[in-house]
Amino acid sequence: MAHKYETGNFLVDLGQRLRALRLATGRSIQDFAHLAGLSPRFLSQVERGRGNISVARLARIAGVLEQPLQTLIPASKNDSSLRGRVWELIEGRPVEELEELHNWLSAREQKRAPRSVALVGVRGAGKSTIGRMLAKRLRIPFVEFDAMLEKEAGLSLVELFTIHGESYYRQLEHDVMQKFLASSPRVVLATGGSLVTDRETWAMVRRQCHTVWLKARAKDHWDRVVAQGDIRPMRNNPTAMDELKGMLKSREPLYSQAESVVDTSRHAPEESVSLIAIGLEKVSEKKESSGPSNRRAAAAR
């Protein structure tokens, strides 16, 4: 009885599939081989159907592609399964179409994947208190971005501004946030109060995280900061409260770009956490119900 695949045909089909998947990543054969711990020459032979690759090496390739090992195995030409029919459709397609398909599938995967939650607001809004409670409820880590930034710079935020100035601080803030979001698992992230004033960094956070503005009255911001033992913003400054109110007013249009808003002056921390959790569920449901056709129509308007 004949097998579905002769060895030679299987290696050719496997090679074609691996090449298509590699091209979809945009990586050269040299770069991809380096990441997979293979020689470019051997990988080239495999892609041409002339290299009999071991399962262990194939698993390394699957790791670089971030794909389950079984998805690398080509379906039989006679396979009537959906996976086999899909493979027949993409086999031999031009690189541009494979990249388009890869980007579309990646976007769908990113949409389904749970995103981190970024809390924004002026200092004293309750980001640390509510953030820790929310992280516990969601069973994910809590991260203070300012502390991460200080660790990266080896300086306090005050020293960063004093020594290097705001421009350097904003660039560092952007670079650290970009690196963090690219590699971090899902977390609850308490951001710095002024992060929203940098357009690029704030846009990046909104794209990649669920964003929640913790809103409060100026007096509550004031009282909470004082309760933390920090009176520096008010010391010898009779206009400090007016300045705080002015800051809140000027930043309100930026904070309001967040996906949801919770008023921590009206709600206790426990209530705020529940409201955020409910809001996250609604945002997820809304995103799931908005299909590609709806997004294209909205973009055309």
Backbone as a ProteinNet text record, in pm:
[ID]
protein_1_A
[PRIMARY]
MAHKYETGNFLVDLGQRLRALRLATGRSIQDFAHLAGLSPRFLSQVERGRGNISVARLARIAGVLEQPLQTLIPASKNDSSLRGRVWELIEGRPVEELEELHNWLSAREQKRAPRSVALVGVRGAGKSTIGRMLAKRLRIPFVEFDAMLEKEAGLSLVELFTIHGESYYRQLEHDVMQKFLASSPRVVLATGGSLVTDRETWAMVRRQCHTVWLKARAKDHWDRVVAQGDIRPMRNNPTAMDELKGMLKSREPLYSQAESVVDTSRHAPEESVSLIAIGLEKVSEKKESSGPSNRRAAAAR
[TERTIARY]
85.7	0	88.6	60.4	143.4	111.7	216.1	196.5	142.6	84.2	35.3	149.8	265.2	379.8	498.7	562.2	694.8	792	905.3	999	1043.9	1080.5	1128.5	1024.1	899.4	792.2	765.3	772.2	747.7	851.8	979.9	1086.1	1072.1	1031.6	1010.7	897.1	785	670.3	702.6	777.2	819	906.6	1001.3	1090	1015.1	918.5	839	757.5	706.5	627.3	715.6	831.2	921.8	966.8	993.9	1038.1	927.6	804.3	691.5	672.7	684.6	668.7	782.9	904.3	1018.3	1001.6	964.6	947.4	839.5	737.8	630.3	679.1	789.6	845.3	930.8	967.4	1052.1	1199.1	1239.4	1379.7	1454.2	1580.1	1665.1	1699.2	1749.3	1783.3	1898.4	1989.6	2102	2052.4	1966.3	1914.9	1832	1747.2	1659.7	1741.4	1840.5	1924.6	1997.8	2046.2	2116.2	2024.1	1899.4	1804.7	1768.8	1766.6	1729.2	1848.7	1968.2	2087.1	2126.4	2099.4	2132.9	2228.2	2294.9	2379	2290.4	2316.9	2237.6	2238.2	2352.1	2361.9	2264.9	2260.5	2170.7	2025.2	1991.6	1854	1814	1907.4	1880.2	1850.8	1928	1904.3	1767	1729.7	1598.9	1488.1	1501.2	1396.8	1384.6	1492.4	1488.6	1449.7	1419.5	1377	1490.3	1613.9	1731.2	1795.9	1736.3	1793.1	1694.2	1737.9	1651.1	1667.3	1583	1597	1541.2	1605.4	1560.4	1444	1372.9	1260.4	1309	1424.8	1478.3	1507.3	1568.3	1596.9	1468.1	1373.1	1245.6	1174.3	1190.3	1130	1192.6	1325	1390.6	1335.7	1309.8	1250.2	1110.6	1034.2	899.4	906.9	1011.2	1027.3	1052.2	1134.9	1161.7	1035	958.2	833.8	722.2	745.1	642.9	516.6	539.5	430.8	440.7	327.5	333.4	402.9	477.1	553.6	465.7	346.4	260.6	216.4	214	170.1	275.2	397.9	503.2	495.2	427.4	421	320.2	361.8	268.8	162.3	44.3	-63.8	-45.1	-97.3	-94	-174.7	-131.5	-205.8	-346.8	-363.7	-494.8	-573.1	-515.4	-578.5	-704.4	-817.2	-942.9	-972.5	-880.9	-905.3	-895.9	-951.3	-947.9	-804.2	-717.7	-578.5	-512.7	-543.1	-485.2	-533.1	-661.6	-715.8	-658.1	-640.5	-580.6	-436.8	-363.6	-224.4	-215.8	-307.5	-307.7	-329.7	-410.2	-436.8	-315.6	-237.4	-126.1	3.9	6.9	129.5	164.2	285.4	331.6	286	217.8	173.9	293	286.4	398.2	420.3	543.4	581.2	488.4	449.3	364.2	231.9	174.8	48.3	67.4	180.4	208.5	226.6	293.5	311.3	176.9	90.8	-42.1	-121.3	-113.2	-182.5	-124.8	8.2	74.7	31.8	28.4	-10.2	-154.7	-241.5	-382.4	-400.8	-335	-345.7	-284.6	-172.6	-108.2	-198.3	-267.2	-357.8	-473.8	-525.3	-634.2	-586.4	-466	-410.8	-389.3	-338.6	-315.4	-447.1	-549.3	-680.9	-737.5	-717.4	-769.1	-688.5	-559	-472.9	-505.7	-513.9	-538.9	-428.1	-465.7	-366.9	-341	-228	-197.8	-294.8	-305.7	-393.1	-305.5	-314.2	-234.8	-324	-285.3	-359	-291	-367.7	-312	-383.5	-317.6	-376.1	-268	-303.2	-210	-177.9	-60.8	-20.2	-125.5	-157	-261.3	-395.9	-400.1	-526.6	-561.3	-459.8	-483.2	-427.2	-335	-282.7	-212.6	-134.7	-61.1	-154.7	-241.5	-334	-429.4	-495.6	-593.1	-522.6	-403.7	-329.3	-294.3	-248.6	-213.1	-337.4	-446.6	-569.7	-622.8	-615.7	-662.5	-576.2	-444.8	-354	-383.8	-412.9	-446.4	-574.6	-670.8	-798.9	-781.8	-700.4	-678.3	-571.7	-502.4	-396.6	-281.4	-241.6	-127.2	-38.2	87.7	178.4	137.4	183	165.6	302.2	309.2	436.1	421.3	514.5	523.4	622.2	570.8	658.2	766.6	735.5	836.1	953.7	924.3	1031.7	1117.1	1052.6	1126.1	1217	1165.3	1240.9	1363.1	1344.6	1456.4	1563.6	1519.1	1615.2	1694.3	1627.6	1694.3	1797.2	1761.9	1850.4	1956.4	1930.5	2022.3	2013.7	1903.1	1881.9	1735.7	1710.2	1572.4	1512.6	1379.9	1316.1	1356.6	1368.2	1410.4	1550.4	1640.6	1777.1	1779.3	1692.4	1685.2	1652	1549	1508.8	1616.5	1674.8	1772.7	1899.1	1947.8	2076.2	2060.4	1956.6	1945.5	1835.5	1739.2	1633.2	1515.7	1407.7	1283.5	1295.2	1366.6	1376.6	1439.2	1547.4	1613.1	1519.3	1448.5	1356.2	1248	1190.3	1083.1	1132.1	1251.8	1305.8	1330.2	1385.9	1409.7	1277.5	1179.6	1047.8	988.6	1000.2	947.4	1020.9	1153.6	1232.8	1208.1	1201.3	1178.7	1038.9	940.3	803	792.8	855.6	850.7	911	1025.6	1092.5	1009.1	950.1	870.1	746.5	672.4	550	577.8	695.3	729.1	761.9	804.3	853.5	777.9	694.4	631.7	511.1	488.9	361.1	252.8	132.3	21.9	41.5	27.5	45.8	-56.1	-64.8	-129.7	-16.7	-19.9	90.3	44.8	107.9	83.1	181.3	130.7	217.3	247.7	347.8	377.4	268	245.6	135.9	145.5	268	284.8	303.5	293.4	317	226.7	104.3	8.5	49.8	143.8	183.3	279.8	333.4	417.2	329.4	302.4	204	238.8	364.3	402.2	393.3	443.4	441.3	298.2	216.7	77.5	0.9	27	-38.6	3.4	130.6	180.7	112	97.7	32.3	-113.8	-180.7	-322.1	-338.1	-242.8	-251.8	-234.8	-149	-108.7	-167.2	-235.8	-290.7	-435.8	-508	-633.5	-596.3	-649.9	-612.7	-729.1	-697.3	-798.5	-750.8	-830.9	-799.6	-861.6	-778.2	-824.8	-837.2	-958.5	-990.6	-1023.3	-984.1	-1014.6	-1019.8	-1082.4	-1083.5	-944.9	-916.4	-785.4	-754.2	-851.1	-827.7	-791.7	-853.4	-821.5	-680.1	-641.3	-502.2	-408.8	-436.8	-354.7	-344.9	-461.8	-464.9	-393	-405.3	-340.5	-188.9	-141.1	3.3	58.7	-11.9	30.9	29.7	-74.1	-83.6	32.3	88.9	205.8	333.4	322.5	438.4	520.8	469.6	544.4	477.1	542.6	485.7	568	660.7	747.2	671	564.7	495.9	430.4	401.8	328.9	417.8	538.7	623.9	658	630.7	662.3	603.6	488.1	424.5	276.3	240	99.6	3.5	56.3	-31.4	-34.1	15.8	27.6	-106.4	-211.9	-343.4	-394.3	-374.8	-417.2	-339.1	-210	-128.4	-176.1	-213.2	-264.2	-394.2	-483.5	-610	-584.7	-488.2	-455	-398.8	-315.4	-259.4	-369.3	-460.7	-569.9	-654.4	-681.5	-763.7	-692.8	-562.7	-489.1	-469.9	-460.5	-438.3	-567.2	-679	-805.5	-834.1	-813.4	-838.9	-750.5	-630	-540	-582.1	-609	-652.1	-783.1	-870.3	-1001.2	-992.2	-872	-853.5	-844.1	-835.7	-830.9	-961.6	-956.6	-1075.2	-1185.1	-1147.1	-1248.4	-1200.3	-1295.1	-1267	-1332.4	-1259.2	-1314.2	-1283.6	-1385.8	-1370.9	-1338.5	-1213.5	-1172	-1208.5	-1261.3	-1315.6	-1455.2	-1525.6	-1662.7	-1666	-1562.9	-1566.2	-1446.4	-1471.4	-1364	-1277.4	-1155.4	-1067.1	-1130.8	-1203.2	-1265.4	-1368.7	-1446.9	-1547	-1479.4	-1371.1	-1299	-1245.7	-1192.9	-1140.6	-1252.3	-1368.4	-1481.5	-1526.1	-1530.3	-1570	-1471.4	-1342.7	-1241.7	-1257.6	-1276.4	-1291	-1412.4	-1522.6	-1642.2	-1614.8	-1543.8	-1510.4	-1422.4	-1328.9	-1241.6	-1321.1	-1418.9	-1502.8	-1583	-1634.6	-1713.4	-1626.9	-1504.6	-1414.1	-1381.7	-1355.2	-1323.2	-1439.9	-1560	-1678.6	-1699.2	-1674.8	-1691.8	-1592.8	-1467.9	-1365.4	-1397.1	-1448.3	-1480.1	-1594.1	-1688.3	-1805.2	-1779.8	-1666.2	-1635.9	-1549.8	-1609.6	-1538.4	-1458.1	-1377	-1293.8	-1375	-1493.4	-1573.5	-1618.8	-1653.7	-1694.5	-1580	-1458.6	-1342.3	-1308.7	-1319.7	-1291.6	-1392.9	-1520.8	-1623.7	-1599.3	-1558.4	-1531.7	-1413	-1312.5	-1194.2	-1225.5	-1323.5	-1357.2	-1439.9	-1500.9	-1585.4	-1502
-119.4	0	123.5	217.9	337.7	435.6	502.7	608.9	732.6	823.3	948.8	1028.3	1020.6	1099.8	1009	1025	970.1	1064.8	1011.4	1092.5	1215.3	1197.4	1310.3	1419.4	1381.1	1479.7	1551.9	1477.6	1539.9	1646.9	1616.3	1712.4	1837	1818.4	1933.6	2021	1958.3	2034.4	2100.8	2029.7	2087	2209.4	2195.5	2307.6	2428.6	2404.7	2514.8	2583	2502.9	2561.1	2644	2591	2665	2794.9	2789.3	2910.2	3015.5	2971.2	3064.9	3130	3049.5	3103.4	3198	3164	3253	3385.1	3378.7	3501.5	3590.4	3528.2	3606.7	3685.7	3640.3	3714.6	3832.1	3834.2	3940.9	3921.9	3804.5	3780.4	3713.9	3750.8	3686.7	3546.2	3464.3	3327.5	3325.9	3424.8	3433.1	3467.9	3568.5	3609	3498.3	3436.4	3332.4	3212	3172.9	3058.9	3086.2	3209.2	3245.7	3231.7	3280.3	3271.8	3127.5	3041.6	2900.9	2813.2	2872	2793.5	2697.5	2736.2	2652.7	2728.4	2656.6	2724.3	2768.7	2885.6	2930.6	2828.7	2762.5	2663.7	2548.2	2497.7	2386.3	2428.9	2548.6	2595.7	2611.8	2659	2672.4	2536.6	2434.2	2299.5	2247.8	2276.9	2232.6	2299.4	2429.5	2501.7	2453.9	2399	2347.5	2199.5	2142.4	2003.7	1904.3	1950.8	1863.7	1834.4	1882.3	1858.5	1783.3	1671.6	1590.6	1638.7	1730	1796.3	1709.5	1716.9	1640	1712.2	1638.5	1697.3	1806.1	1784.3	1883.2	2016	2007.2	2130.3	2195.3	2112.8	2166.4	2239.2	2186	2250.4	2387.5	2400.3	2529.9	2631	2585.3	2672.9	2715.6	2620.2	2652.4	2757.8	2748.3	2846.6	2985.6	2996.6	3128	3183.7	3096.6	3138.7	3162.5	3119.2	3127.4	3054.5	2934.3	2850	2712.9	2646.4	2507.3	2422	2322.6	2239.3	2177.1	2135	2063.1	2150.8	2282.5	2369.4	2380.3	2336.9	2341.6	2224	2118.4	1998.3	2019.1	2007.1	2029.4	1920.6	1962.1	1865.5	1790.7	1670.5	1592.5	1662.7	1648.8	1708.4	1651.5	1528.7	1465.6	1487.6	1567.9	1591.8	1675.4	1626.3	1699	1790.1	1796.8	1881.1	2027.4	2112	2257	2307.2	2257.1	2301.2	2267	2149.9	2111.4	2200.1	2235.1	2320.6	2461.5	2509.8	2643.2	2644.4	2539.6	2533.6	2532	2460.7	2458.3	2598.3	2679.7	2814.8	2905.7	2892.3	2985.6	2936.6	2807.8	2752.1	2822.4	2872.7	2936.6	3080.4	3138	3276	3370.1	3488.5	3583.5	3633.5	3679.8	3722.6	3831.7	3925.8	4036.8	3986.2	3884.6	3830.6	3752.8	3682.7	3611.2	3709	3821.2	3922.4	3981.6	4004.2	4058.2	3960.3	3831.9	3729.9	3721.3	3726.1	3720.7	3838.3	3958.2	4077.3	4069	4015.5	4002.6	3903.6	3789.3	3689	3739.8	3812	3867.6	3967.5	4050.4	4150.1	4082.8	3974.8	3901.3	3837.4	3783.3	3720.6	3823.1	3941.3	4047.2	4095.8	4099.6	4142.5	4045.3	3914.6	3814.3	3808.4	3836.7	3821.7	3927.4	3889.8	3987.8	4091.6	4217.7	4324.1	4373.1	4437.9	4499.7	4613.9	4651.9	4762.2	4876.2	4991.1	5108.3	5209.4	5243.5	5343.8	5478.3	5580.8	5713.9	5811.9	5921.6	6024.2	6099	6216.3	6297.1	6225.9	6253.3	6191.2	6217	6110.5	6120.7	6071.1	6021.2	5970	5833.3	5762.1	5628.6	5517.6	5550.4	5450.1	5334.7	5365.2	5258.3	5171.5	5235.3	5159.6	5074.9	5139.4	5067.5	4969.4	5007	4918.9	4786.7	4793.2	4667.9	4581.2	4644.3	4568.9	4507.8	4584.6	4534	4418	4431.9	4325.1	4195.8	4210.4	4091.9	4027.9	4111.4	4058.6	3989.2	4047.5	3988.9	3879.1	3865.5	3764.9	3785.7	3910.5	3946.5	4041.6	4062.2	4148.9	4296.3	4369.8	4515	4578.9	4682.4	4747.5	4898.9	4960.3	5106.6	5152.5	5222.1	5259.9	5358.1	5451.7	5548	5477	5373.5	5297.9	5225.7	5173	5107.2	5206.4	5325.8	5430.5	5472.5	5487.5	5525.6	5416.6	5291.9	5181.4	5179.2	5204	5205.6	5317.7	5435	5551	5552.4	5482	5488.5	5621.4	5693.8	5824.9	5836.4	5924.2	5953.9	6041.4	6049.9	6133.1	6279.4	6325.2	6463.4	6485.7	6391.4	6403.1	6397.2	6312.7	6303.2	6438.7	6502.8	6633.5	6738.2	6734.8	6837.4	6826.3	6705.5	6684.9	6686.2	6618.2	6597.7	6679.9	6728.2	6806.9	6722.7	6790.9	6721.9	6644.1	6698.7	6631.9	6493.4	6485.3	6356.5	6262.5	6316.8	6235	6174.6	6256.7	6207.7	6098.2	6114	6011.5	5881.7	5893.5	5773.8	5707.1	5787.5	5735.7	5657	5713.5	5647	5516.4	5519	5400.1	5287.3	5322.1	5220.1	5161.7	5247.2	5198.1	5106.8	5146.3	5064.9	4926.6	4924.3	4798.3	4713	4777.2	4704.4	4641.4	4719.6	4668.3	4558	4562.5	4461.3	4326.1	4327	4202.1	4158.8	4244.5	4215	4122.8	4037.6	3966.5	4066	4020.6	4108.9	4158.1	4288.7	4348.7	4460.9	4506.5	4634.6	4735	4841.5	4936.6	5073.2	5120.7	5256.1	5349	5437.6	5524.4	5653.5	5726.3	5856.9	5956.3	6052.5	6146.2	6228.3	6256.4	6342.5	6264.6	6132.5	6051.8	6093.8	6132.6	6166.5	6291	6369.2	6492.2	6464.6	6343	6305.2	6229.2	6289.7	6234.7	6094.2	6069.7	5939.1	5829.5	5858.9	5757.6	5726.7	5828.6	5809.3	5731.8	5760.5	5686.9	5540.2	5513.9	5376.7	5299.8	5363.1	5298.2	5270	5364	5343.1	5229.8	5216.6	5108.1	4970.7	4961.3	4829.9	4791.7	4884.1	4855.1	4899	4837.2	4894.5	5014.5	5130.7	5250.3	5297.9	5332.7	5377	5506.2	5609.6	5736.8	5735.4	5743.5	5757.8	5907.2	5952	6093.8	6127.2	6246.6	6288	6440.4	6491	6635.6	6682.4	6808.1	6863.5	6847.3	6872.5	6862.1	6719.5	6620.3	6481	6445.3	6493.9	6475.2	6532.8	6653.2	6725.1	6646.8	6610.6	6543.5	6408.6	6337.2	6205	6217.7	6316.9	6337.5	6377.1	6464	6504.5	6384.2	6299	6180	6084	6090.2	6006.7	6063.3	6182.5	6243	6332.5	6365	6448.8	6585.8	6688.2	6823.3	6914.1	6853.9	6935.4	7022.2	6969.3	7053.7	7177.5	7173.2	7283	7374.6	7328.4	7402.1	7541.2	7643.6	7782.8	7821.9	7765.8	7796.6	7823.7	7948.6	7981	7957.3	7942	7919.9	7773.3	7686.1	7544.4	7483.4	7512.7	7455.2	7505.3	7633.5	7687.9	7622.2	7597.7	7533	7389.5	7320.9	7184.4	7183.4	7277.1	7284.9	7315.3	7402.9	7435.4	7314.7	7235.7	7115.2	7015.3	6995	6901.6	6945.5	7072.9	7124.5	7109.9	7139.7	7133.2	6990.2	6896.6	6757.4	6679.3	6735.7	6662.7	6611.7	6690.7	6637.2	6517.4	6513.2	6401.2	6277.2	6295.4	6182.3	6123.4	6208.1	6160.8	6073.3	6062.4	5971.7	5825.4	5803.6	5666.6	5594.4	5462.2	5382.6	5397.3	5414.6	5427.9	5524.2	5575	5672.3	5625.5	5633.5	5601.4	5717.4	5771.4	5884.6	5831.9	5845.5	5791.5	5884.9	6003	6089.1	6043.2	5981.7	5935.3	5790	5712.6	5569.5	5527.4	5442.2	5385.8	5295	5264	5178.7	5047.6	4981.4	4854.1	4872.6	4980.6	5008.4	5043.4	5118.8	5157.3	5034.2	4938.9	4816.2	4740.6	4730.7	4661	4730.5	4863.4	4938.9	4917.8	4914.7	4892.3	4753.6	4654.2	4516	4502.8	4565.9	4562.8	4633.3	4746.9	4821.3	4741.4	4665.7	4583.2	4477.4	4419.1	4318.4	4380.3	4501.1	4566.9	4603.4	4651.1	4686	4562.8	4450	4326.1	4280.1	4289.1	4248.2	4337.8	4467.6	4561.3	4533.5	4504.2	4475.1	4345.7	4246.4	4118.9	4133.7	4226.5	4240.5	4329.1	4402.3	4489.9	4413.7	4364.8	4286.1	4373.5	4312.1	4385.9	4478.1	4434.4	4518.1	4644.1	4632.9	4749.7	4847.4	4796.3	4883.5	4954.8	4885.1	4949.5	5059.3	5033	5133.1	5256.1	5232.3	5344.5	5426.2	5357.9	5428.1	5511.5	5466.8	5538.4	5662.1	5667.4	5783.7	5906.8
0	0	0	-87.9	-99.2	11.8	61	159.3	89.1	165.7	108.3	49.5	114.1	72.2	47.2	-65.6	-83.7	-14.7	35.3	111.7	35.3	-92.2	-171.2	-185.2	-214.7	-229.9	-98.8	10.6	141.6	170.9	144.8	172	84.9	-39.7	-128.3	-75.2	-38.9	12.2	145.7	231.1	358.4	334.7	242.9	212.4	160.4	73	19.1	128.6	220	329.1	421.6	456.5	544.7	478.8	350.8	281.2	280.3	254.7	253.9	391.2	495.8	631.4	666.5	624.4	652	578.8	451.8	374.1	434.7	492.1	553.8	674.4	736.2	850	804.2	676.5	625.3	653.8	703.5	739	623.5	610.3	511.2	558.7	465.7	503.7	603.7	594	688.7	828.7	839.2	969.9	1033.4	952.1	1006.2	1052.7	972.3	1009.4	1140.5	1158.1	1281.4	1402	1389.8	1500.5	1533.7	1431	1451.2	1486.3	1490.2	1522.8	1412.4	1286.8	1171.6	1080.8	992.8	894	777.8	719	604.1	490.4	473.1	365.1	387.8	511.3	540.4	526.5	577.9	567.9	421.9	339.5	196.9	134.9	174.7	123.5	165.1	289.7	338.5	258.5	235.7	162.8	18.4	-35.9	-172.5	-177.4	-62	-56.7	-65.5	-38.6	-49.9	84.4	192	324.3	411	468	552.7	696.7	737.9	867.1	978.7	1095.2	1211.2	1279.2	1361.9	1434.6	1529.7	1592.3	1686.2	1616.3	1497.3	1422.7	1371.9	1332.3	1286.2	1401.5	1523.2	1640.3	1665.7	1637.6	1654.4	1554.3	1432.3	1331.6	1375.2	1429.2	1477.8	1587.6	1672.3	1779	1725.7	1623	1562.5	1497.2	1433.9	1369.6	1470	1596.5	1700.8	1657.6	1602.7	1553.7	1619.2	1642.9	1688.8	1583.2	1627.2	1534.9	1427.6	1466.7	1371.2	1254.2	1272.7	1163.1	1054.1	1080.7	979.9	884.3	925.4	843.4	731	605.5	493.6	486.4	446.7	430.2	299.4	295.9	172.5	64.1	-61.3	-171.4	-178.7	-126.4	-130	-2.2	87.1	216.1	195.7	242.3	225	342.5	441.1	558	520.2	606	581.4	574.8	664.9	663.2	529.1	476.5	349	236	237.5	131.4	139.5	263.3	278.7	228.5	261	216.2	63.8	-0.7	-146.7	-203.9	-133.3	-181.6	-169.8	-61	-39.8	-102.1	-137.5	-193.7	-324.9	-331.4	-452.7	-471	-369.2	-382.4	-373.8	-433.3	-426.4	-283.9	-258	-123.8	-71.8	-158	-113.9	-57.2	-120.9	-72.7	57	69.6	193.1	308.6	282.7	386.4	428	330.1	360.8	447.4	412	490.4	630.6	638.8	769.1	856.8	799.7	875.8	922.6	835.4	871.7	986.3	976.5	1082.6	1212.2	1202.6	1321.9	1391	1309.9	1367.2	1440.3	1381.6	1447.5	1577.1	1575.3	1695.3	1804.6	1766	1863.9	1923.3	1839.8	1886.7	1989.9	1966.6	2059.3	2187.6	2177.3	2293.9	2399.3	2526.2	2631.7	2634.9	2644.6	2645.9	2788.2	2805.3	2933.3	2959.5	3085.9	3125.7	3173.7	3109.1	3145.7	3216	3338.5	3415.8	3398.7	3365.5	3347.2	3439.2	3467.5	3553	3627.9	3678.1	3756.1	3887.3	3940.5	4066.4	4173.6	4247.5	4348.6	4299.4	4174.8	4120.4	4178.1	4229.1	4283.9	4199	4108.9	4014.8	4085.8	4188.6	4257.9	4340	4417.9	4503.5	4420.9	4326	4243.2	4150.4	4100.9	4011.4	4076.8	4200.6	4271.7	4294.4	4330.8	4354.8	4224.8	4116.8	3987.9	3939.8	3956.2	3914.6	3991.2	4119	4200	4150.2	4114.8	4065.7	3930.6	3844.5	3712.1	3712.9	3826	3842.9	3744.7	3733.4	3649.7	3728.9	3686.5	3763	3757.2	3858.4	3861.9	3842.4	3757.1	3726.1	3740.3	3814.7	3823.2	3716.5	3614.4	3504.4	3548.6	3636.8	3682.6	3748.9	3828.9	3893.9	3790	3686	3578.5	3506	3485.1	3415.9	3497.3	3627.3	3715	3716.2	3716.9	3716.1	3586.5	3475.5	3345.3	3337.3	3391.9	3383.5	3492.1	3602.2	3716.2	3788.6	3769.6	3831.1	3873.4	3969.7	4004.4	3894.6	3890.6	3789.3	3803.2	3927.6	3951.3	3895.2	3919.9	3867.9	3715.5	3657.3	3511.6	3449.1	3503.9	3451.9	3475.1	3594.7	3629.8	3545.7	3527.4	3458.7	3307.4	3257.2	3112.1	3044.7	3120.5	3060.6	3013.1	2977.5	2942.4	2811.7	2712.8	2583.1	2597.9	2675.7	2699.1	2773.4	2873.2	2950.8	2861.6	2772.4	2686	2591.6	2539.8	2451	2526	2646.3	2727.5	2764.2	2800.6	2835.2	2718.1	2598.3	2478.6	2451.4	2459.4	2427.4	2527.6	2655.4	2758.9	2745.8	2717.8	2702.3	2580.2	2470.7	2348.4	2373.6	2438.2	2467.7	2562.9	2661.1	2759.8	2696.1	2617.7	2557.5	2455.8	2394.2	2293.6	2355.7	2481.9	2541.2	2666.4	2720	2848.3	2834.1	2933.8	2939.1	2980.2	2990.2	3028.3	3172.6	3192.4	3324.3	3344	3468.6	3498.4	3516	3436.7	3430.1	3479.3	3587.3	3635.6	3565.3	3478.7	3400.1	3475.8	3428.1	3484.1	3449	3536.4	3516.8	3390	3343.7	3226.4	3097.3	3102.4	2981.8	2866.6	2896.9	2791.8	2713.2	2766.5	2696.9	2582.2	2575.7	2461.6	2362.9	2250	2156	2110.2	2072.3	2018.6	2124.2	2244.1	2350.4	2392.5	2405.7	2446.2	2338.7	2212	2103.2	2105.5	2132.6	2138.7	2251.6	2366.7	2480.7	2448.1	2382.5	2347.4	2247	2154.8	2055	2118.7	2217.3	2266.5	2401.7	2467.2	2600.2	2609.7	2701.8	2746.8	2833.8	2805.6	2880.4	2966.9	3091.7	3187.3	3252.1	3242.6	3309.1	3447.9	3549.2	3686.6	3714.7	3718.9	3732.4	3877.5	3922.4	4059.3	4067.5	4174.3	4198.3	4239.4	4211.3	4244.7	4393.2	4479.5	4624.8	4664.9	4599.3	4632.4	4586.5	4469.3	4427	4533.2	4573	4671.6	4802.5	4857.1	4987.5	4983.6	4873.8	4865.5	4857.4	4784.2	4775.8	4912.7	4982.6	5117.1	5210.8	5198.2	5283.7	5259.2	5138.7	5107.7	5168.9	5228.8	5294.2	5204.6	5086.2	4993	4983.5	5037.1	5031.8	4942	4863.5	4778.2	4679.2	4614.8	4516.5	4578.5	4709.7	4773.6	4856.2	4888.4	4979.6	4923	5003.2	4966.3	4830.5	4800	4671.8	4696.1	4719.2	4751.1	4635.6	4512.6	4396	4353.4	4440.7	4402.8	4364.5	4437.6	4406.6	4272.1	4244.8	4115	4001.1	4023.7	3922.1	3897.6	4005.5	3992.1	3912.1	3942.5	3868.4	3720.8	3695	3557.1	3482.4	3551.6	3490	3455.6	3549.6	3525.6	3405.9	3397.7	3287.9	3153.6	3150.9	3024.1	2975	3068.2	3028.6	3007.5	3046.9	3037.3	2896.9	2790.4	2655.2	2620.3	2678.1	2651.3	2730.5	2858.9	2941.2	2889.3	2835.9	2790.2	2665.8	2606.5	2493.6	2538.6	2668.8	2721.3	2689.4	2686.4	2651.8	2755.8	2881.9	2986.5	3094.4	3170.7	3276.1	3405	3513.8	3644.8	3738.4	3802.2	3893.6	4032.5	4073.5	4204.1	4319.1	4287.5	4393.3	4432.9	4339.5	4365.5	4411.2	4375.1	4404	4488.7	4584.3	4666.6	4579.8	4625	4543.7	4500.9	4591.8	4556.1	4446	4454.8	4351.8	4219.1	4227.3	4105.5	4032.9	4108.6	4048.5	3977.4	4042.4	3979.8	3852.4	3855	3736.1	3621.7	3654.6	3550.3	3490.7	3577	3529.3	3436.8	3474.7	3390	3257.9	3265.5	3144.7	3050.5	3105.8	3022.4	2948.3	3015.8	2951.2	2837	2857.6	2753.6	2633.4	2659.7	2550	2467.6	2535.9	2464.9	2379.9	2435.3	2360	2238.8	2256.5	2146	2034.7	2070.5	1970.4	1897.5	1970.8	1907.4	1807.6	1837	1750.7	1630	1630.1	1516.5	1417.3	1310.5	1209.3	1116.8	1027.5	932.2	842.7	799.8	711	781.1	910.3	986.4	1003.2	1027.2	1044.8	914.3	801.5	673.2	643	677.5	653.5	739.9	866.4	956.3	907.1	854.5	806	682.4	604.8	482.1	508.5	627.1	657.2	687.9
[MASK]
+++++++++++++++++++++++++++++++++++++++++++++++++++++++++++++++++++++++++++++++++++++++++++++++++++++++++++++++++++++++++++++++++++++++++++++++++++++++++++++++++++++++++++++++++++++++++++++++++++++++++++++++++++++++++++++++++++++++++++++++++++++++++++++++++++++++++++++++++++++++++++++++++++++++++++++

